[in-house]
Protein backbone atom coordinates (compact mmCIF):
# COMPACT_ATOMS: atom_id res chain seq x y z
CA UNK A 1 0.00 0.00 0.00
CA UNK A 2 1.37 3.42 -0.95
CA UNK A 3 1.44 6.40 1.32
CA UNK A 4 0.31 9.75 -0.04
CA UNK A 5 0.78 12.44 2.59
CA UNK A 6 -1.52 15.44 2.59
CA UNK A 7 1.42 17.78 3.06
CA UNK A 8 2.49 17.59 -0.58
CA UNK A 9 5.56 15.47 0.15
CA UNK A 10 4.43 12.75 -2.25
CA UNK A 11 4.46 8.97 -2.08
CA UNK A 12 7.62 7.88 -0.28
CA UNK A 13 8.34 4.98 -2.66
CA UNK A 14 7.84 7.15 -5.73
CA UNK A 15 10.01 9.98 -4.45
CA UNK A 16 12.65 7.39 -3.62
CA UNK A 17 12.70 6.31 -7.27
CA UNK A 18 12.98 9.96 -8.29
CA UNK A 19 16.07 10.32 -6.10
CA UNK A 20 17.53 7.12 -7.55
CA UNK A 21 16.92 8.31 -11.12
CA UNK A 22 18.53 11.68 -10.39
CA UNK A 23 21.62 9.96 -9.00
CA UNK A 24 21.76 7.73 -12.10
CA UNK A 25 21.51 10.79 -14.38
CA UNK A 26 24.44 12.44 -12.64
CA UNK A 27 26.53 9.25 -12.73
CA UNK A 28 25.81 8.73 -16.44
CA UNK A 29 26.60 12.29 -17.52
CA UNK A 30 29.75 12.31 -15.37
CA UNK A 31 30.91 9.19 -17.21
CA UNK A 32 30.11 10.68 -20.63
CA UNK A 33 32.27 13.69 -19.80
CA UNK A 34 35.22 11.33 -19.30
CA UNK A 35 34.82 9.59 -22.66
CA UNK A 36 37.28 10.96 -25.25
CA UNK A 37 35.64 12.28 -28.42
CA UNK A 38 37.35 9.62 -30.52
CA UNK A 39 35.64 6.87 -28.50
CA UNK A 40 32.07 8.08 -29.06
CA UNK A 41 31.89 5.94 -32.21
CA UNK A 42 32.81 2.77 -30.32
CA UNK A 43 30.18 0.01 -30.73
CA UNK A 44 28.34 -1.12 -27.59
CA UNK A 45 26.69 -4.45 -26.81
CA UNK A 46 23.44 -3.06 -28.21
CA UNK A 47 23.09 -3.96 -31.92
CA UNK A 48 23.44 -0.92 -34.16
CA UNK A 49 24.28 1.47 -31.34
CA UNK A 50 27.63 3.05 -30.53
CA UNK A 51 28.35 5.27 -27.52
CA UNK A 52 26.93 8.29 -29.34
CA UNK A 53 23.67 6.44 -30.04
CA UNK A 54 23.29 5.37 -26.40
CA UNK A 55 23.74 8.98 -25.28
CA UNK A 56 21.34 10.19 -27.97
CA UNK A 57 18.72 7.66 -26.89
CA UNK A 58 18.99 8.86 -23.31
CA UNK A 59 18.76 12.50 -24.39
CA UNK A 60 15.65 11.66 -26.42
CA UNK A 61 13.78 10.02 -23.53
CA UNK A 62 14.77 12.59 -20.94
CA UNK A 63 13.73 15.36 -23.31
CA UNK A 64 10.32 13.77 -23.85
CA UNK A 65 9.80 13.42 -20.10
CA UNK A 66 10.66 17.08 -19.64
CA UNK A 67 8.00 18.09 -22.17
CA UNK A 68 10.10 18.14 -25.32
CA UNK A 69 8.70 17.12 -28.69
CA UNK A 70 9.46 13.98 -30.64
CA UNK A 71 10.82 14.56 -34.15
CA UNK A 72 9.61 12.20 -36.89
CA UNK A 73 12.56 11.29 -39.09
CA UNK A 74 13.34 8.49 -41.52
CA UNK A 75 15.50 5.88 -39.84
CA UNK A 76 16.58 4.10 -43.01
CA UNK A 77 17.83 0.53 -42.83
CA UNK A 78 17.81 -0.29 -39.11
CA UNK A 79 17.12 -4.01 -38.56
CA UNK A 80 17.83 -3.61 -34.84
CA UNK A 81 14.84 -1.23 -34.51
CA UNK A 82 12.12 -3.85 -34.11
CA UNK A 83 8.45 -3.02 -33.64
CA UNK A 84 6.73 0.32 -33.31
CA UNK A 85 8.54 1.30 -30.09
CA UNK A 86 11.89 0.24 -31.51
CA UNK A 87 11.38 2.47 -34.53
CA UNK A 88 10.15 5.32 -32.32
CA UNK A 89 13.26 4.99 -30.17
CA UNK A 90 15.52 4.86 -33.21
CA UNK A 91 14.01 8.11 -34.48
CA UNK A 92 15.29 9.83 -31.35
CA UNK A 93 18.78 8.51 -32.07
CA UNK A 94 18.75 9.41 -35.77
CA UNK A 95 17.41 12.91 -35.06
CA UNK A 96 20.54 13.53 -32.95
CA UNK A 97 23.04 11.93 -35.31
CA UNK A 98 24.85 15.23 -35.92
CA UNK A 99 24.84 16.33 -32.28
CA UNK A 100 28.25 16.69 -30.65
CA UNK A 101 29.08 14.87 -27.41
CA UNK A 102 28.71 18.17 -25.54
CA UNK A 103 25.32 18.74 -27.20
CA UNK A 104 24.06 15.40 -25.95
CA UNK A 105 25.46 15.75 -22.44
CA UNK A 106 23.95 19.23 -22.15
CA UNK A 107 20.57 18.03 -23.45
CA UNK A 108 20.43 15.19 -20.94
CA UNK A 109 21.37 17.49 -18.09
CA UNK A 110 19.02 20.31 -19.07
CA UNK A 111 16.03 18.01 -19.60
CA UNK A 112 16.66 15.98 -16.46
CA UNK A 113 17.18 19.12 -14.37
CA UNK A 114 13.90 20.60 -15.61
CA UNK A 115 12.02 17.41 -14.80
CA UNK A 116 13.73 16.95 -11.45
CA UNK A 117 12.82 20.50 -10.46
CA UNK A 118 9.20 19.87 -11.44
CA UNK A 119 9.07 16.59 -9.49
CA UNK A 120 10.47 18.27 -6.40
CA UNK A 121 7.91 21.06 -6.66
CA UNK A 122 5.03 18.66 -7.25
CA UNK A 123 6.04 15.19 -5.97
CA UNK A 124 4.22 12.16 -7.43
CA UNK A 125 1.52 10.77 -5.16
CA UNK A 126 -0.37 8.15 -7.16
CA UNK A 127 1.54 5.05 -8.34
CA UNK A 128 -1.37 4.03 -10.58
CA UNK A 129 -1.66 7.37 -12.39
CA UNK A 130 -0.86 7.17 -16.11
CA UNK A 131 2.71 8.11 -16.95
CA UNK A 132 3.09 11.27 -19.06
CA UNK A 133 3.18 11.35 -22.85
CA UNK A 134 4.14 8.34 -24.90
CA UNK A 135 4.84 6.28 -21.79
CA UNK A 136 1.26 6.57 -20.64
CA UNK A 137 0.08 5.85 -24.18
CA UNK A 138 1.74 2.42 -24.06
CA UNK A 139 0.08 1.66 -20.74
CA UNK A 140 2.77 2.58 -18.25
CA UNK A 141 1.79 3.89 -14.84
CA UNK A 142 3.72 6.49 -12.88
CA UNK A 143 5.19 3.68 -10.77
CA UNK A 144 6.36 1.74 -13.83
CA UNK A 145 7.99 4.81 -15.34
CA UNK A 146 9.76 5.89 -12.17
CA UNK A 147 11.05 2.36 -11.51
CA UNK A 148 12.27 1.98 -15.09
CA UNK A 149 14.21 5.22 -15.43
CA UNK A 150 17.02 4.37 -12.94
CA UNK A 151 17.36 0.94 -14.55
CA UNK A 152 17.53 2.40 -18.06
CA UNK A 153 20.10 5.03 -17.10
CA UNK A 154 22.30 2.62 -15.18
CA UNK A 155 22.13 -0.12 -17.82
CA UNK A 156 23.23 2.38 -20.46
CA UNK A 157 25.98 3.66 -18.19
CA UNK A 158 27.27 0.09 -18.07
CA UNK A 159 26.93 -0.24 -21.86
CA UNK A 160 29.21 2.77 -22.26
CA UNK A 161 31.65 1.60 -19.59
CA UNK A 162 32.14 -1.77 -21.27
CA UNK A 163 32.51 -0.17 -24.69
CA UNK A 164 35.22 2.30 -23.69
CA UNK A 165 36.97 0.19 -21.07
CA UNK A 166 36.03 2.26 -18.01
CA UNK A 167 34.56 -0.26 -15.55
CA UNK A 168 32.79 0.93 -12.43
CA UNK A 169 29.39 1.78 -11.02
CA UNK A 170 28.59 -1.79 -9.97
CA UNK A 171 28.19 -0.74 -6.35
CA UNK A 172 25.79 2.13 -7.03
CA UNK A 173 22.29 2.20 -5.59
CA UNK A 174 20.93 2.07 -9.14
CA UNK A 175 22.94 -1.14 -9.70
CA UNK A 176 21.25 -2.84 -6.75
CA UNK A 177 17.87 -1.51 -7.86
CA UNK A 178 18.34 -2.75 -11.42
CA UNK A 179 19.40 -6.22 -10.29
CA UNK A 180 16.48 -6.60 -7.89
CA UNK A 181 14.06 -5.27 -10.50
CA UNK A 182 15.22 -7.71 -13.17
CA UNK A 183 15.04 -10.59 -10.69
CA UNK A 184 11.29 -9.96 -10.43
CA UNK A 185 10.92 -11.37 -13.96
CA UNK A 186 12.14 -14.81 -12.90
CA UNK A 187 8.64 -16.31 -12.79
CA UNK A 188 7.87 -15.01 -16.28
CA UNK A 189 11.15 -16.43 -17.58
CA UNK A 190 10.49 -19.86 -16.08
CA UNK A 191 6.88 -20.14 -17.22
CA UNK A 192 6.75 -18.26 -20.52
CA UNK A 193 10.30 -18.18 -21.88
CA UNK A 194 11.30 -21.66 -20.75
CA UNK A 195 7.86 -23.28 -20.69
CA UNK A 196 8.72 -25.29 -17.59
CA UNK A 197 6.24 -27.78 -16.15
CA UNK A 198 3.98 -26.85 -13.23
CA UNK A 199 5.76 -27.34 -9.92
CA UNK A 200 9.18 -26.52 -11.36
CA UNK A 201 11.19 -24.24 -9.12
CA UNK A 202 14.21 -22.05 -9.79
CA UNK A 203 16.49 -20.10 -7.46
CA UNK A 204 18.82 -17.31 -8.54
CA UNK A 205 21.54 -16.21 -6.15
CA UNK A 206 23.23 -12.95 -7.12
CA UNK A 207 26.17 -11.94 -4.96
CA UNK A 208 25.14 -9.16 -2.58
CA UNK A 209 21.41 -9.85 -2.94
CA UNK A 210 18.89 -12.07 -1.23
CA UNK A 211 18.17 -15.25 -3.23
CA UNK A 212 15.10 -15.04 -5.46
CA UNK A 213 12.92 -18.07 -6.17
CA UNK A 214 10.05 -18.71 -8.56
CA UNK A 215 7.77 -21.55 -9.53
CA UNK A 216 5.25 -22.48 -12.20
CA UNK A 217 1.68 -22.81 -10.93
CA UNK A 218 -0.80 -25.50 -11.92
CA UNK A 219 -2.26 -22.97 -14.35
CA UNK A 220 1.13 -22.60 -16.03
CA UNK A 221 1.87 -19.15 -14.64
CA UNK A 222 5.14 -18.00 -13.16
CA UNK A 223 5.08 -16.82 -9.57
CA UNK A 224 7.75 -15.56 -7.21
CA UNK A 225 8.01 -17.51 -3.97
CA UNK A 226 8.06 -15.96 -0.52
CA UNK A 227 10.40 -18.68 0.74
CA UNK A 228 13.43 -20.10 -1.05
CA UNK A 229 13.22 -23.89 -1.47
CA UNK A 230 16.18 -25.85 -0.12
CA UNK A 231 16.16 -28.20 -3.12
CA UNK A 232 14.91 -26.30 -6.19
CA UNK A 233 14.63 -27.94 -9.57
CA UNK A 234 17.40 -25.70 -10.81
CA UNK A 235 19.58 -22.96 -9.37
CA UNK A 236 21.96 -20.31 -10.66
CA UNK A 237 24.66 -18.56 -8.64
CA UNK A 238 26.55 -15.58 -10.06
CA UNK A 239 27.82 -12.04 -9.52
CA UNK A 240 25.92 -8.82 -10.19
CA UNK A 241 27.65 -7.91 -13.44
CA UNK A 242 27.19 -11.37 -14.97
CA UNK A 243 23.51 -11.41 -14.05
CA UNK A 244 22.98 -7.98 -15.59
CA UNK A 245 24.71 -9.06 -18.80
CA UNK A 246 22.32 -12.02 -19.06
CA UNK A 247 19.08 -10.42 -17.86
CA UNK A 248 19.81 -7.29 -19.87
CA UNK A 249 20.37 -9.29 -23.05
CA UNK A 250 23.83 -7.81 -23.54
CA UNK A 251 26.37 -10.62 -23.91
CA UNK A 252 27.52 -13.91 -22.42
CA UNK A 253 29.52 -13.42 -19.22
CA UNK A 254 33.03 -14.79 -18.93
CA UNK A 255 33.34 -18.55 -18.56
CA UNK A 256 33.03 -19.73 -14.99
CA UNK A 257 31.10 -16.70 -13.77
CA UNK A 258 27.79 -18.60 -13.49
CA UNK A 259 27.50 -21.66 -11.26
CA UNK A 260 24.65 -24.07 -11.98
CA UNK A 261 23.11 -26.61 -9.62
CA UNK A 262 20.21 -29.00 -10.12
CA UNK A 263 18.81 -29.80 -13.58
CA UNK A 264 21.59 -28.70 -15.94
CA UNK A 265 19.46 -28.89 -19.10
CA UNK A 266 16.80 -26.70 -17.50
CA UNK A 267 19.52 -24.34 -16.32
CA UNK A 268 20.71 -23.94 -19.90
CA UNK A 269 17.19 -23.03 -20.98
CA UNK A 270 16.73 -20.59 -18.10
CA UNK A 271 20.03 -18.87 -18.94
CA UNK A 272 18.97 -18.62 -22.59
CA UNK A 273 15.67 -17.01 -21.60
CA UNK A 274 16.88 -14.61 -18.93
CA UNK A 275 17.07 -11.56 -21.21
CA UNK A 276 13.99 -9.49 -20.37
CA UNK A 277 15.13 -6.02 -21.41
CA UNK A 278 16.80 -4.79 -24.61
Secondary structure, 3 states (H helix, E strand, C coil): CCCECCCCCCEHHHHHHHHHHHHHHHHHHHHHHHCCHHHCCCECCCCCCEHHHHHHHHHHHHHHHCCCCCCCCCCCCCCCCCHHHHHHHHHHHHCCCCCCHHHHHHHHHHHHHHHHHHHHHCCCCCCCCECCHHHHHCCCEHHHHHHHHHHHHHHHHHHHHHHHCCCCCCCCHHHHHHHHHHHCCHHHHHHHHCCCCCCCEEEEEECCCCCEEEEECCCCCEEECCCCCCCCCEEEEECHHHHHHHHCCCCCCCCCCEEEEECHHHHHHHHHHCCCCC
